[in-house]
């Protein structure tokens, strides 16, 4: 009986972030007008997974998230 080979770093098809954090470069930011807590949590998860750093600020226009590193 043979076992399947173990493969690493194969992305799961069809799973995409609705916020497009993967397209951000250092210095880029996104404004969430509704101050979405879900967006901030998704950003924290994505940035941590990528080893990136972020900053968030509440502004009169909404929640802004920056990629800082």
C-alpha positions as CSV (number, residue, x, y, z in Angstrom):
1,X,0.0,0.0,0.0
2,X,1.4,3.4,-1.0
3,X,0.6,6.7,0.7
4,X,0.1,10.0,-1.0
5,X,3.1,12.4,-1.0
6,X,3.1,15.3,1.4
7,X,3.1,18.6,-0.3
8,X,3.7,22.0,1.2
9,X,2.5,25.5,0.4
10,X,-0.3,24.5,-1.9
11,X,-3.0,27.3,-1.7
12,X,-6.6,26.4,-1.2
13,X,-8.5,27.4,-4.4
14,X,-11.4,29.8,-4.2
15,X,-10.5,31.4,-0.8
16,X,-10.0,35.1,-1.2
17,X,-10.1,38.0,1.1
18,X,-12.9,40.3,0.4
19,X,-10.7,43.2,1.6
20,X,-7.7,42.6,-0.8
21,X,-5.1,43.1,1.9
22,X,-2.7,40.9,-0.2
23,X,-2.5,43.8,-2.8
24,X,-1.2,46.3,-0.2
25,X,2.3,47.7,-0.3
26,X,4.2,49.4,2.5
27,X,2.6,52.9,2.9
28,X,-0.8,51.9,1.5
29,X,-4.0,52.3,3.5
30,X,-7.6,51.4,3.3
31,X,-10.6,53.3,4.7
32,X,-13.6,51.4,6.1
33,X,-16.4,54.0,6.4
34,X,-18.5,51.8,8.7
35,X,-15.6,51.2,11.2
36,X,-16.0,47.5,10.5
37,X,-14.6,45.5,13.4
38,X,-14.6,42.4,11.1
39,X,-12.3,44.3,8.7
40,X,-9.8,45.1,11.5
41,X,-9.8,41.5,12.7
42,X,-9.3,40.2,9.2
43,X,-6.5,42.6,8.7
44,X,-4.8,41.6,11.9
45,X,-5.0,37.9,10.9
46,X,-3.8,38.5,7.3
47,X,-0.9,40.8,8.4
48,X,0.3,38.5,11.1
49,X,0.2,35.5,8.7
50,X,2.3,37.5,6.2
51,X,4.7,38.8,8.8
52,X,3.6,42.4,8.0
53,X,3.0,45.3,10.5
54,X,-0.1,47.5,10.5
55,X,-1.5,50.6,12.1
56,X,-5.1,51.5,12.6
57,X,-6.8,54.8,13.5
58,X,-10.4,55.9,13.9
59,X,-11.0,59.0,11.8
60,X,-14.1,61.1,11.3
61,X,-14.5,59.2,7.9
62,X,-14.2,55.8,9.4
63,X,-11.5,53.2,10.3
64,X,-8.2,53.5,8.4
65,X,-5.7,50.6,8.2
66,X,-2.2,51.1,7.0
67,X,0.5,48.6,6.0
68,X,3.6,50.0,7.7
69,X,6.1,47.2,7.2
